[in-house]
């Protein structure tokens, strides 16, 4: 099949080249035969029309490939870590999960070697009005469209319109791809509130840059709301009785996000701050867990972010980054009865959970960086039928890392994690010690990253 596809292309290219050569020879003959005063006329006659008809260089997008490989060593076996949870917050953050109809492993999923992903990116201008970007995510589980969206470029008054599938600009870390994170994994609040893929949705976004003396941005997003950690769009049905829908799926689009961000420079220091708010219906179905349950209600997540970066020279700097989040969930909790063909009724559940992460990065020079991160959930109120379930609080984790960048296109990272927030299905605390050696490589033309 490939031969039949390639041969016509080669024949066309050879034919076009032969026509161009013949055209050039004809011109040289005409130039030689004509009087000298007409030589310039003939040498300026276009001769590349045949060539450009077969040339694709003017239409090729920027293409990049990023590959991430890691080696992980943990004090807990893979079979056991998949069942661990952050109580009241997240189930199986180290386990295989379903996303967009496919099965996925989290980053650094297994002890030993991990091929985390190969990310193939395309970016180009469509015309004078739109740009187009797409990122395909390859893993051992298959291929997924991580992002595919258009961006307007021709609107007035600082407006930008985006549509398709994209990472939300909620907060600071959410919109960044993993290969530009300062650590090999996401903080606890992101894993717990949004799962392993953050808020990555189909929808539309509108942003405007405000006419202020400093940089200021206001944005709104309307998304489908399929995130299965805090929102979700599926109807809730008992596992063995598909026709008994106890909670209908919400109207889509289901998730509304608004944010305001501002940045300014003070000497050699740049400050970036912002507040984000996400609100939508929740349909969370965890009937396959060790403690099966489901939830139907509404969820709101508030985020406050702060980033500062002080430059000492062209490559040396000190950077602080932190985010605080609050999740407020209100609705009905459904627990299957012993026969698992119906749910217990009239169980109200309210959750109010708050946490943060704070990280400090110091770059010695162009090649070496060190970093420290601290995660903490200090509020974890889970109330069912008016009774506080007294879930664990002060759930924290520590991370430290060393980076070496051989160039702009290769990164080697050694990271240690101490996670004190994980519990097994019997409610016993399991302290996780984890060492990750990450290797990240990039080729091709990759767009510049935002600050």
Helices and strands as residue ranges (DSSP letters): H 2-33, G 36-38, H 39-43, H 49-54, G 57-59, E 62-74, H 78-81, E 85-86, E 90-91, E 97-99, E 102-104, E 112-125, E 130-139, E 142-152, E 159-167, G 178-180, H 188-194, G 195-197, E 200-209, E 215-223, E 236-237, E 245-247, E 255-266, E 269-286, E 293-311, E 317-334, E 348-363, E 368-384, E 387-388, E 395-407, E 410-419, E 432-444
